[in-house]
Amino acid sequence: MEIKVLGTGCPKCKMLEKNARDAVADLGIEADIAKVADINDIMEYNVMMTPALVINGKVKAAGRLPNVKEIKMMIQDEQEA
């Protein structure tokens, strides 16, 4: 599973990365978590507001900070897809 946190480094972006790491740890799964800070790379996902969360190439949240429980549900939905 590939998870990307899109954001330029603001406190919410850092918190989203922490929440994503916590969700992966809680689920006990293998995931590659990457931080994407380059604005041009972020724009490739058509995201206008950060932070944003991308799971397996799909934007799951943008412009808000999902909590660990929400991220776990997003990951599980993506595993079932």
DAQUI-V164163 format. One record per residue. N is the residue number from 1. RES is the residue in one letter. PSI is psi in radians with two decimals (NA if undefined). NEAR is the number of other C-alpha atoms within 8 Angstrom. D_CENTER is the distance of its C-alpha to the mean C-alpha in whole Angstrom. Layout:
[[N RES PSI NEAR D_CENTER] [N RES PSI NEAR D_CENTER]]
This chain:
[[1 M 2.42 7 12] [2 E 2.15 10 9] [3 I 2.30 13 6] [4 K 2.38 11 5] [5 V 2.03 15 4] [6 L 2.18 14 7] [7 G 2.73 14 10] [8 T -0.02 10 13] [9 G 0.24 8 13] [10 C 2.88 7 14] [11 P -0.67 6 14] [12 K -0.64 9 12] [13 C -0.73 16 9] [14 K -0.66 9 11] [15 M -0.65 9 10] [16 L -0.72 14 7] [17 E -0.75 10 7] [18 K -0.79 8 10] [19 N -0.70 12 9] [20 A -0.75 11 6] [21 R -0.70 9 9] [22 D -0.71 9 12] [23 A -0.77 12 10] [24 V -0.75 12 11] [25 A -0.76 8 14] [26 D -0.68 6 15] [27 L -0.29 7 15] [28 G 0.66 6 17] [29 I 2.88 6 15] [30 E 2.25 6 15] [31 A 2.50 8 11] [32 D 1.92 7 11] [33 I 2.16 10 8] [34 A 2.56 8 9] [35 K 2.22 9 9] [36 V 1.92 11 10] [37 A -0.31 10 12] [38 D 2.18 8 15] [39 I -0.60 7 16] [40 N -0.67 6 17] [41 D -0.67 9 14] [42 I -0.72 13 12] [43 M -0.44 9 15] [44 E -0.39 7 15] [45 Y 0.10 7 12] [46 N 0.63 6 15] [47 V 2.18 10 12] [48 M -0.36 7 15] [49 M 2.43 7 13] [50 T 2.79 12 10] [51 P 2.81 14 8] [52 A 2.64 17 6] [53 L 2.23 13 3] [54 V 2.21 13 5] [55 I 2.12 13 6] [56 N 0.76 8 10] [57 G 0.00 7 10] [58 K 2.27 6 10] [59 V 2.08 10 8] [60 K -0.46 9 7] [61 A 2.48 10 7] [62 A 2.42 13 9] [63 G 0.23 9 11] [64 R 2.98 8 11] [65 L 1.62 12 9] [66 P 2.54 9 9] [67 N 3.08 8 11] [68 V -0.75 10 11] [69 K -0.77 7 13] [70 E -0.75 8 11] [71 I -0.69 12 8] [72 K -0.73 11 11] [73 M -0.70 8 12] [74 M -0.76 9 10] [75 I -0.79 9 10] [76 Q -0.70 8 13] [77 D -0.68 8 14] [78 E -0.58 9 12] [79 Q -0.60 6 15] [80 E -0.37 5 18] [81 A NA 4 17]]
